[in-house]
Amino acid sequence: MHTPKSACFSDMSVTPEQIVDAALAAGLEAIAITDHNSAEAIDEVRQASNGKGLIVFPGIELSTVGGHILALFPLDTSLVELRDFLGYVGLDRKQWGDSINVTSGDTEEALRKIDERGGLAIAAHVERWPSGFLETQQPRAVKMAIHASDYLSALEITIPRNKPRWNAGTVRGYPRKRACTQGSDAHALDEIGRRPVYIRMEPISIDTLREALKDYDTAIRFPEELGCEKKSS
């Protein structure tokens, strides 16, 4: 989800406390703060979540030439480390928070750099024009290479019915079997929790998330696959 540190957030008066309370009200146990090219809200949301039972993954939604990529990092990753990472991918301070700015190099380079810093990369809203990697103006060969990258851990999809095909590697031109997630991509309080996902992690950490994405057949379910109401746990 996003915060007012993203230039496109709907209400710049929203507080970290409101974000945490909205996540808890939606039944979420873990969230990822992934502002556009920015990590500036993460410590504030972490502080607001203290003692409330909500796990906060530090993350960034990177804009790359080949589409948006969610970079998630270990829970204890510091703001200093995250800022340094932004510099490592070619984004300076004046570019933070605005999705129009793109990382240096190509998307595969960004995926590699996320891995180098101990992060986990998920292709964001892959079917959404124009920033999902499938809907960019990049050549099909580039899109296929992004999908096939060893540094990509999962696809965030917005069309749930396509999940079995991505899992099975039966989407034409994209034969690698891929884990799928979904998320709110919230740009407003009332969007938090709108596309939850059940992920088996014990304890909740970047390592158990990484393992769940490898074992997606049994460790990841969308609510409709379980006959659940629109909530998460």
DAZIRA-V403459 format. One record per pair of residues at least 24 apart in sequence whose C-alpha atoms are under 7 Angstrom apart, sorted by the first residue. I is the first residue (numbers start at 1). J is the second residue. Records with the same first field share a line. If there is no record, write none. Layout:
BEGIN
I=J  J
END
This chain:
BEGIN
1=32  33  34  184  185  186  187
2=33  34  35  185  186  187
3=35  41  187
5=35  40  41  97
6=35  36  97  98
7=97  98
9=187  188
10=187  188
11=188
16=44  45  48
17=48
19=189
20=48  49
22=189  192
23=192  193
26=193  231
27=231  232  233
28=232  233
29=54  55  233
30=54  55  56
31=55  56  57
32=56  57  58  59
33=57  58  59
34=59  60  61  70
35=60  61  97
36=60  61  62  97  98  99
37=61  62  63  96  97  98  99
38=96  97
39=79  82  83
63=99  101  102  103
64=102  103  106  107
65=102  106  107
66=106  107  133  136  138
67=131  132  133  136
68=123  124  131  132  133
69=121  122  123  124
70=121  122  123  124
71=114  119  120  121  122
72=119  120  121
73=118  119  120  206
74=119  205  206
75=205  206
108=146
111=151  152
112=151
115=151
120=153
121=151  152  153
122=152  153  154  155  156
123=154  155  156
124=155  156
125=156  157  158
126=155  156  157
127=157  158
144=173  174
147=174
148=176
153=213
154=178  179  180  181  213
155=179  180  181
156=180  181  182
157=181  182
158=182
179=213  216
193=231
196=231  232
197=221  222  223  232
198=222  232  233
END
